[in-house]
Amino acid sequence: MGDAGYIVLLLAFAAAIYSAIAFALGGRGGHPALTESARNGLLAVFILVTLSVEVLVFALVTHDFSIEYVASYSSRDTSLPYLISGLWAGNAGSLLFWAWLLSLFAAVVTFQKRKSGHELLSYAATILMTTEAFFLILLLWVANPFRTMAFVHPDGMGLNPLLENPGMIIHPPALLAGYVGFAIPFAFAISALLTRRLGDEWIVAVRRWTLLTWLLLGAGNIIGAWWAYMELGWGGYWAWDPVENAGLMPWLVATAFLHSIMMQRRRGMLKVWNMVLIILTFSLAIFGTFLTRSGILSSVHTFSESGLGPLFLAFIGITLLGSLGLLYFRRKELKSEAEMESLVSRESTFLLNNLLLVGAAFAIFFGTIFPVISEAVRGVKITVGAPFFNQVNGPIFLAVILLTGLCALIGWRRASIKNLVRGFLWPLAAAVILGISLVISGLREWYALAAFCLSGFVLFSILYQWFREVKARHRIKAENYFKAFWDLLGVNKPRYGGYIVHLGILLLAIGIIGSSFYDVEKEAVLMQGESMSLNNYTLTYESTDQYDTQSKTVVSATLAVYNKGKLLGKLIPEKHFHRNHAQPLTEGATVTEVAIRSTLQEDLYVILISADKNGRAAFKVLVNPLVNWIWIGGGFLVLGGLIAFWPERQRQATPRQPAKKGNRDEH
């Protein structure tokens, strides 16, 4: 079976090389027949890589332990969902999944855009197939997922117990799809530079693809945070781990790109900047893939060190130097059609938003690779911790939140004093009232107070602007408010989907602020019948239970939870001791399963540290305020992104016109 999978990959590699060359020649020479042949070659790549994925999944499900990858990431007692998830559990498998996603996306976009500019699409497909060929080279000669072993073991090592979580089924595919998807806008951008088709055509072709990819990567990051919170047993959801950072950096730059292309489409501005942003986004996506698989930095997410690192670095270097060099030679053809007319305008807020987002990504990048820099310069690997990232990025993200509110209230080109007063008055008044209420309720931490007030200001700004637009439609169309609200979503999905995304970001911010500034924790060793208190909670340790399954021993402790004397229920944290497990874990073969009582106000988070046969147990208890709003905000982000992504009704194209003062018809 392993030989069959390898042969299929060889055929896919040959088809990718042929398709890349044929697309380039067909696009350059204007040969439709050759381009059609190249398109068929691309489809063959997708079919062949799909077959190789099916071979590996079949080997995992049928326990073909003659294949080294199957023996390393599955066992006979692994359940079916996690056997399938084994496809992306290891180095070679995740690279195969990466290659499959790229072939899928390339096939979809090539057939979807076949009526687009012939030359533009052909060169974009050439770039996509060249990238596909690079990953197939890695799979064939460096990280072969079908490598067989001389000795067939009766059972495999099994999946890392930390990965046996529903997050494993969703998080890695979403994250990888986010990384891979940025190849599409990158390919069209480089194609536009090569063909000198430097208008809005390439942006129109990739806007929805970029939005979908941004949405997948954002969802992957949020699901990963939820997974860490539920599974790792340390009470947090984001540790600024190098691989966490690798998923955040391209998302931030892509966020800047999605905002910046509005200025190009509306005013013909920032053409060079948009090219730079998409080149950086794709390069950071490849860097994230490199970081996970090179082992160059310590992370709970990384695979073991391999020979992939130098090849990835070479690919990133060629991508960056080649793309930026081409952009330099085309810079004079990318002149802006308009200039910034006022600092008090939507254009200026968008530009500042861009600079802040890219600045945050750069700060995260510097902090992430600093251990490598310090080792090269001083011979000692110095790791940058969470305090650095929080201190640098906290103010940046607060400024981004503020600009989100300003953007909704300021018009294009130049804002008048009258419009500013009318737009700012009610949101600002509501934010002041919120701040006074928080101070009266006992909030004294100035940074948190400022963050909550800023978030409130932006929230009220978005809701106020939306209310004004619903009210205007109600008056003009004589519709009831609910119908006016619903119809607005259909009239301009990108605008109102963007509003919902911004609401989601605000809810995320509120959850992060609350859980970062006001979390409390306490550790205690209790005998059965004893209690501990934290905030308004009292936890009484009642009993310990122990039982065995086929693969592990489970130790659990039952605690009764009271709030001001009222019984709220019982929490049962656990320790799982996995037997005969060869995968490396932080605590050997021990996995902590936390118990959480969750409300909109706060989470009561209980960790069982240890328990002995004498009735003594050690616990760590945390109260994490507002954490649920992070997951709710993530849901709003996904919902808004889907609305913005959903196809709009076809409207007759109109040439770009200078915006009128105060015009807000597009977010």
C-alpha positions in Angstrom: 0.0 0.0 0.0 2.9 2.3 0.8 4.4 1.8 -2.7 1.0 2.7 -4.3 0.8 5.9 -2.4 4.3 6.9 -3.3 3.8 6.1 -7.0 0.7 8.3 -7.1 2.7 11.2 -5.6 5.3 10.7 -8.2 2.7 11.0 -10.9 1.2 14.1 -9.2 4.6 15.7 -9.2 5.1 15.0 -12.9 1.6 16.4 -13.6 2.3 19.6 -11.5 5.6 20.3 -13.4 3.8 19.8 -16.8 0.9 22.0 -15.7 3.1 24.8 -14.5 5.1 24.9 -17.7 2.1 24.5 -20.0 0.2 27.3 -18.2 3.2 29.6 -18.5 3.7 28.9 -22.2 0.0 29.0 -22.9 -0.5 32.3 -21.2 2.5 33.9 -22.8 1.9 32.8 -26.3 -1.9 33.0 -26.2 -2.5 29.3 -27.0 -5.9 28.3 -25.7 -5.4 24.6 -26.5 -2.2 24.5 -24.4 -3.9 26.3 -21.6 -6.8 23.8 -21.6 -4.3 21.0 -21.5 -2.5 22.7 -18.6 -5.9 23.0 -16.8 -6.5 19.2 -17.3 -3.0 18.6 -15.9 -3.9 20.7 -12.8 -7.1 18.6 -12.4 -5.0 15.5 -12.7 -2.8 16.8 -9.8 -5.8 17.2 -7.6 -7.1 13.7 -8.4 -3.8 12.1 -7.9 -3.1 13.9 -4.6 -6.6 13.0 -3.5 -5.9 9.4 -4.2 -2.7 9.5 -2.1 -4.6 11.1 0.8 -7.2 8.3 0.5 -4.4 5.7 0.5 -2.9 7.1 3.8 -6.3 7.4 5.5 -7.2 3.8 4.5 -3.9 2.7 5.9 -4.6 4.5 9.2 -8.1 3.1 9.4 -7.1 -0.5 8.6 -4.0 -0.4 10.9 -1.4 -1.0 8.2 1.6 -0.8 10.6 4.0 -1.6 7.8 3.9 2.1 7.0 6.1 4.0 9.5 3.7 7.0 9.7 0.7 4.8 10.5 2.7 3.0 13.3 3.8 6.4 14.7 0.4 8.1 14.9 -2.3 5.4 15.4 -2.9 2.3 17.4 -5.6 -0.4 17.4 -7.5 1.2 20.3 -7.6 4.7 18.6 -11.2 5.6 17.7 -12.2 6.2 14.1 -12.4 10.1 14.3 -8.9 10.2 15.6 -7.6 7.6 13.2 -8.7 9.9 10.4 -7.3 12.9 12.2 -4.0 11.1 12.2 -3.6 12.4 8.7 -2.5 15.7 10.0 -1.1 14.6 13.4 2.4 14.2 12.1 4.9 15.9 9.9 4.6 14.0 6.7 0.8 13.6 6.9 0.2 17.3 7.5 2.4 18.2 4.5 0.4 15.8 2.4 -2.8 17.5 3.6 -1.2 20.9 2.8 -0.5 19.7 -0.8 -4.0 18.3 -1.1 -5.6 21.6 0.0 -3.5 23.5 -2.4 -4.4 21.2 -5.3 -8.1 21.6 -4.3 -8.0 25.4 -4.1 -6.0 25.6 -7.3 -8.5 23.4 -9.2 -11.5 25.4 -7.8 -10.1 28.8 -8.6 -8.8 27.8 -12.1 -12.2 26.4 -13.2 -14.1 29.1 -11.4 -12.1 31.9 -13.0 -11.6 30.4 -16.4 -13.6 33.3 -18.0 -11.3 35.8 -16.3 -8.3 37.4 -18.1 -6.6 34.5 -19.9 -3.0 35.7 -19.2 -3.7 36.7 -15.6 -5.2 33.3 -14.7 -2.5 31.3 -16.6 0.4 32.9 -14.7 -1.5 32.6 -11.4 -2.0 28.9 -12.1 1.7 28.6 -12.9 2.6 30.0 -9.5 0.2 27.7 -7.8 1.5 24.6 -9.5 5.1 25.6 -8.8 4.2 25.8 -5.2 2.5 22.5 -5.4 5.6 20.9 -7.0 7.7 22.2 -4.1 5.5 20.5 -1.5 5.5 17.3 -3.5 9.3 17.4 -3.6 9.2 17.5 0.2 6.8 14.6 0.4 8.7 12.4 -2.1 12.3 13.0 -1.0 12.3 14.4 2.6 9.1 13.6 4.5 7.6 10.6 2.8 4.3 9.6 4.5 4.4 6.2 2.8 7.8 5.1 4.0 7.7 1.4 5.0 9.5 -0.6 7.8 11.2 -3.9 7.5 9.6 -5.1 10.7 5.8 -4.8 11.1 4.8 -4.1 14.7 1.6 -5.7 16.0 0.4 -2.3 17.2 1.2 1.3 16.7 2.4 3.9 19.2 -1.0 5.7 19.1 -2.0 9.3 18.9 -0.7 11.7 21.5 -3.4 11.7 24.3 -3.4 15.5 24.3 -4.6 15.3 20.7 -7.6 13.1 21.5 -9.9 16.1 21.7 -12.6 17.4 19.3 -10.3 20.3 18.7 -8.0 17.9 16.8 -10.7 17.2 14.3 -11.3 20.9 13.5 -8.4 23.1 14.5 -5.5 21.7 12.4 -7.6 21.5 9.1 -8.9 25.1 9.6 -5.4 26.4 10.4 -3.8 24.6 7.4 -6.6 25.7 5.1 -5.9 29.3 6.3 -2.2 29.0 5.5 -2.7 27.3 2.1 -5.5 29.7 1.0 -3.3 32.7 0.9 -1.5 31.1 -2.1 -4.5 32.2 -4.2 -4.3 36.0 -3.7 -0.5 35.8 -3.8 -0.5 34.0 -7.1 -2.9 36.5 -8.7 -0.9 39.5 -7.3 2.4 38.1 -8.8 0.5 37.3 -12.0 -0.7 40.9 -12.2 2.9 42.1 -11.8 4.2 39.8 -14.5 1.4 40.6 -17.0 1.2 44.4 -16.1 -2.5 44.0 -15.5 -2.2 46.3 -12.5 -5.7 47.6 -12.1 -8.4 46.3 -9.8 -8.9 43.0 -11.8 -6.7 40.9 -9.6 -8.2 42.3 -6.4 -11.7 41.6 -7.6 -10.6 38.1 -8.5 -9.2 37.3 -5.0 -11.2 39.4 -2.5 -13.6 36.6 -1.6 -10.9 34.0 -1.6 -8.8 36.2 0.8 -11.8 36.7 3.0 -12.5 33.0 3.2 -8.9 32.2 3.9 -8.8 34.9 6.6 -12.0 33.5 8.1 -10.6 29.9 8.2 -7.3 31.0 9.8 -9.1 33.2 12.4 -11.5 30.3 13.2 -8.5 28.0 13.5 -6.8 30.3 15.9 -9.9 30.7 18.1 -10.6 26.9 18.1 -6.9 26.4 19.1 -7.3 28.8 22.0 -10.4 27.0 23.1 -8.6 23.6 22.8 -5.7 24.9 24.9 -8.1 26.2 27.5 -10.0 23.0 27.8 -7.2 20.4 27.4 -3.8 21.6 28.5 -4.9 22.3 32.1 -3.0 25.5 32.9 -6.0 27.8 33.0 -5.1 30.0 30.0 -5.9 30.0 26.3 -3.0 31.9 24.7 0.6 31.5 25.8 2.4 33.3 22.9 3.8 30.0 21.9 5.8 30.2 18.6 3.3 28.2 16.6 0.4 30.2 18.1 2.2 33.3 16.9 2.8 31.7 13.5 -1.0 31.5 13.0 -1.6 35.0 14.3 0.9 36.9 12.2 -0.5 36.2 8.7 -4.0 36.8 10.0 -3.0 40.3 11.2 -1.4 41.2 7.9 -4.3 39.7 5.9 -6.6 41.9 8.1 -4.7 44.9 7.0 -4.9 43.8 3.3 -8.7 43.3 3.4 -9.0 46.9 4.7 -6.4 48.3 2.4 -7.9 47.0 -0.9 -11.1 49.0 -0.1 -9.0 52.1 -0.6 -7.6 50.8 -3.9 -11.0 49.9 -5.3 -12.7 53.1 -4.1 -9.9 55.7 -4.5 -7.2 54.0 -6.5 -4.7 54.4 -3.6 -2.1 52.2 -1.9 -1.5 49.9 -4.9 2.2 49.2 -4.0 1.3 48.7 -0.3 -1.4 46.2 -1.2 1.1 44.2 -3.2 3.5 44.3 -0.2 0.8 43.2 2.2 -0.2 40.1 0.2 3.4 39.1 -0.4 4.1 39.4 3.4 0.9 37.5 4.2 1.8 34.5 2.0 5.4 34.5 3.2 4.3 34.5 6.8 1.9 31.6 6.0 4.8 29.6 4.7 6.9 30.7 7.7 4.2 29.3 9.9 4.4 26.0 8.1 8.2 26.1 8.4 8.1 26.9 12.1 5.9 23.9 12.9 8.0 21.5 11.0 11.6 22.6 11.3 11.9 22.2 15.1 14.0 25.4 15.1 12.0 26.8 18.1 10.6 25.1 21.2 6.8 24.7 21.1 4.2 22.2 22.3 2.9 22.2 18.7 6.1 21.6 16.8 7.1 18.2 15.2 10.6 16.8 15.7 13.5 18.3 13.9 13.9 17.2 10.3 15.6 18.2 7.1 12.7 20.4 6.1 14.1 23.6 7.7 16.7 24.6 5.0 14.3 23.8 2.2 11.6 25.9 3.7 14.0 28.8 4.3 15.2 28.6 0.7 11.6 28.7 -0.5 10.7 31.6 1.7 13.8 33.5 0.6 13.1 33.0 -3.1 9.5 33.9 -2.7 10.3 37.2 -0.8 13.2 38.3 -2.9 11.6 37.4 -6.2 8.3 39.0 -5.4 9.7 42.2 -3.9 12.2 42.5 -6.7 9.4 42.2 -9.3 7.4 44.7 -7.4 10.3 47.1 -7.4 10.6 47.0 -11.2 6.8 47.6 -11.5 6.6 50.3 -8.9 6.2 53.2 -11.4 3.2 51.5 -12.9 1.5 51.3 -9.5 1.1 55.0 -8.8 -1.9 56.1 -6.7 -4.7 57.8 -8.5 -5.6 60.0 -5.6 -3.9 61.5 -2.5 -4.9 61.7 1.1 -6.9 64.9 1.4 -7.3 65.1 5.2 -6.1 63.4 8.4 -9.7 63.3 9.5 -11.0 60.9 7.0 -11.7 57.2 6.6 -8.6 56.8 4.4 -6.4 58.0 7.2 -8.0 55.7 9.8 -7.6 52.8 7.3 -3.9 53.6 6.7 -3.2 54.0 10.5 -5.0 50.7 11.1 -2.8 49.1 8.5 0.4 50.4 10.1 -0.7 49.2 13.5 -1.6 45.7 12.4 1.6 45.3 10.5 3.5 46.7 13.4 1.9 44.2 15.7 2.8 41.4 13.3 6.4 42.6 13.2 6.6 42.8 17.0 5.3 39.2 17.3 7.7 38.0 14.5 10.7 39.6 16.3 9.7 38.1 19.7 9.2 34.7 18.1 12.6 34.5 16.3 14.5 36.3 19.1 15.8 33.0 20.5 17.4 32.2 17.2 18.9 35.7 16.9 20.3 35.6 20.4 21.8 32.1 19.9 23.5 33.3 16.6 24.8 36.5 18.2 25.6 35.5 21.8 25.6 31.7 21.6 22.8 31.5 24.1 19.2 30.9 23.2 17.1 33.5 25.1 13.3 33.0 25.0 11.0 36.0 25.0 8.1 35.4 27.3 4.4 36.5 27.4 5.2 39.8 29.3 7.0 41.1 26.2 4.2 40.3 23.8 1.6 41.7 26.2 3.4 44.9 26.9 4.2 45.6 23.2 0.9 44.4 21.6 -1.5 45.5 24.3 -1.4 49.3 23.4 -1.3 48.5 19.7 -4.5 46.4 19.9 -6.2 49.0 21.9 -5.4 51.6 19.3 -6.7 49.2 16.6 -10.0 48.9 18.6 -10.3 52.6 18.8 -9.8 53.0 15.0 -12.5 50.4 14.4 -15.0 52.8 16.1 -13.7 55.9 14.4 -13.9 54.2 11.0 -17.6 53.6 11.3 -18.2 57.3 12.1 -15.8 59.2 9.7 -16.6 59.6 6.0 -14.4 59.3 3.0 -12.0 62.1 1.9 -12.8 64.7 4.6 -15.2 64.7 7.5 -17.0 67.9 8.4 -17.3 69.2 12.0 -21.1 68.8 11.9 -20.8 65.1 10.8 -18.2 64.4 13.5 -20.3 65.9 16.3 -23.4 64.1 15.1 -21.6 60.8 14.8 -19.5 60.9 18.0 -21.9 62.4 20.5 -24.0 59.4 21.5 -21.3 56.7 21.3 -19.0 59.0 23.4 -21.7 59.8 25.9 -22.5 56.1 26.3 -18.8 55.2 26.8 -18.5 57.9 29.5 -21.5 56.5 31.3 -20.0 53.0 31.0 -16.7 54.3 32.5 -18.5 56.0 35.4 -20.5 52.8 36.1 -17.3 50.7 36.1 -15.6 53.1 38.6 -18.7 53.1 40.8 -18.7 49.2 40.7 -15.1 49.2 42.0 -13.0 48.9 38.9 -9.7 50.7 39.6 -7.1 49.2 37.2 -6.7 52.2 34.8 -5.5 50.1 31.9 -8.5 47.8 32.1 -10.8 50.7 32.6 -9.5 52.4 29.5 -9.7 49.2 27.5 -13.3 48.6 28.6 -14.3 52.2 27.8 -12.7 52.0 24.4 -14.4 48.8 23.6 -17.7 50.3 24.8 -17.2 53.3 22.6 -16.6 51.2 19.5 -19.5 48.9 20.3 -21.8 51.8 20.7 -20.4 53.4 17.5 -21.1 50.4 15.4 -24.6 49.8 16.9 -25.4 53.5 16.6 -24.4 53.7 13.0 -26.3 50.5 12.2 -29.4 51.8 14.0 -29.2 55.0 11.9 -29.1 53.1 8.7 -32.0 50.8 9.8 -34.0 53.8 10.8 -33.3 55.5 7.4 -34.4 52.4 5.5 -37.5 52.2 7.7 -38.4 55.7 6.9 -37.7 55.5 3.1 -39.0 52.1 2.4 -41.9 52.1 5.0 -40.6 48.8 6.3 -40.8 47.6 9.9 -37.5 47.7 11.8 -36.9 44.0 11.7 -37.4 43.8 7.9 -35.3 46.9 7.4 -32.5 45.3 9.4 -32.7 42.0 7.5 -32.9 43.6 4.1 -29.8 45.8 4.9 -27.8 42.6 5.3 -28.8 41.5 1.8 -28.2 44.9 0.2 -24.5 45.2 1.2 -23.2 41.9 2.7 -19.5 43.0 2.9 -20.5 46.1 4.9 -22.8 44.6 7.4 -20.9 41.3 7.6 -17.9 43.6 8.5 -20.0 45.2 11.2 -20.7 41.8 12.7 -17.0 40.8 12.5 -16.1 44.0 14.3 -18.7 43.2 17.0 -17.0 39.8 17.3 -13.6 41.4 17.7 -15.0 43.7 20.4 -16.5 40.7 22.3 -13.1 38.9 22.0 -11.4 42.0 23.4 -13.8 42.3 26.3 -13.2 38.6 27.2 -9.4 39.0 26.9 -9.4 42.1 29.0 -11.5 40.6 31.8 -9.6 37.3 32.0 -6.2 39.0 31.8 -6.7 41.6 34.5 -9.1 40.0 37.0 -8.3 36.3 37.0 -7.5 34.9 40.5 -6.1 31.5 41.4 -5.3 29.4 44.5 -3.8 26.1 45.3 -4.7 23.9 48.2 -4.1 20.4 49.6 -7.3 19.0 51.1 -8.4 15.9 53.0 -11.8 14.5 52.2 -14.5 16.7 53.8 -12.3 19.8 53.9 -13.0 22.9 51.9 -11.2 25.8 50.3 -12.6 29.3 49.3 -11.8 31.6 46.4 -13.8 34.8 45.8 -17.4 33.9 46.5 -16.9 30.2 45.9 -16.4 27.4 48.5 -15.3 24.0 47.2 -15.7 20.9 49.4 -13.6 17.9 48.5 -16.0 14.9 48.8 -14.4 11.8 47.3 -11.9 10.2 44.9 -12.6 7.6 42.4 -10.2 5.4 40.3 -11.0 3.0 37.4 -9.2 1.4 34.5 -9.9 1.3 30.8 -8.1 -0.6 28.1 -5.5 2.1 27.6 -5.4 4.2 30.8 -6.1 4.6 34.5 -8.4 7.4 35.4 -8.3 9.2 38.8 -11.1 11.6 39.5 -12.0 13.9 42.5 -15.5 15.1 43.3 -16.0 18.6 44.7 -19.2 20.2 45.8 -19.3 23.9 44.7 -21.1 26.5 46.8 -21.6 30.2 46.2 -22.5 32.2 49.3 -23.8 29.0 50.9 -25.9 27.9 48.0 -25.0 24.6 46.3 -24.3 25.2 42.6 -23.4 21.6 41.7 -20.4 19.3 41.6 -17.2 19.4 39.6 -15.1 16.4 38.8 -11.6 17.1 37.6 -9.5 14.1 36.4 -6.0 12.7 35.8 -5.5 10.2 33.0 -2.5 7.9 33.2 -2.0 6.4 29.8 -0.2 3.0 29.6 2.2 1.8 26.9 2.2 5.1 25.2 5.4 6.1 23.4 4.5 9.6 22.3 6.4 12.3 24.2 4.3 14.3 26.7 5.2 17.1 29.1 4.3 14.9 32.1 5.2 11.5 30.7 2.0 9.7 30.0 -0.3 11.9 32.2 -3.0 14.1 30.9 -5.0 16.5 33.0 -8.8 16.8 32.4 -10.0 20.0 34.0 -13.5 20.6 35.3 -15.2 24.0 34.5 -18.3 25.7 35.7 -18.9 28.3 33.0 -21.2 31.3 33.0 -21.3 34.6 31.0 -19.8 36.3 34.0 -16.9 34.0 34.8 -15.5 30.5 34.7 -14.7 28.4 37.8 -11.8 26.3 36.6 -10.6 23.3 38.7 -7.4 21.3 38.1 -6.6 18.1 40.0 -2.9 18.2 40.6 -2.5 14.9 42.5 -4.4 12.5 44.7 -3.2 9.7 47.0 -4.7 6.6 48.6 -4.9 8.3 52.0 -7.7 10.7 50.9 -5.4 13.7 50.3 -5.7 15.6 47.1 -4.1 18.8 45.7 -6.1 21.2 43.6 -5.5 24.4 41.7 -8.6 26.6 41.3 -9.0 29.6 39.1 -11.7 32.1 38.6 -11.4 33.5 35.0 -13.8 36.4 34.3 -15.6 36.9 31.0 -13.8 34.0 29.2 -17.0 32.9 27.5 -17.2 36.2 25.6 -14.0 35.1 23.8 -15.8 32.1 22.3 -19.0 34.1 21.7 -16.9 36.8 20.0 -15.3 34.1 17.8 -18.8 33.0 16.8 -19.7 36.5 15.8 -16.4 36.8 13.8 -17.2 33.6 11.9 -20.8 34.6 11.3 -19.9 38.1 10.0 -17.2 36.6 7.8 -19.6 34.2 6.3 -22.1 37.0 5.6 -19.4 39.1 4.0 -18.2 36.1 2.0 -21.6 35.2 0.7 -22.1 36.1 -3.0 -23.9 39.4 -3.6 -26.6 39.9 -6.2 -25.0 40.9 -9.5 -24.9 44.7 -9.9 -24.0 46.6 -13.0 -20.3 47.6 -12.8 -19.6 51.3 -12.6 -16.4 53.2 -13.0 -14.6 54.5 -9.9 -15.9 57.9 -8.9 -14.5 60.4 -6.4 -16.3 59.9 -3.1 -18.4 62.7 -1.7 -17.7 64.1 1.7 -19.1 62.1 4.5 -20.2 59.2 2.2 -20.4 55.9 4.1 -21.9 53.6 1.5 -19.0 51.1 1.9 -17.3 49.9 5.0 
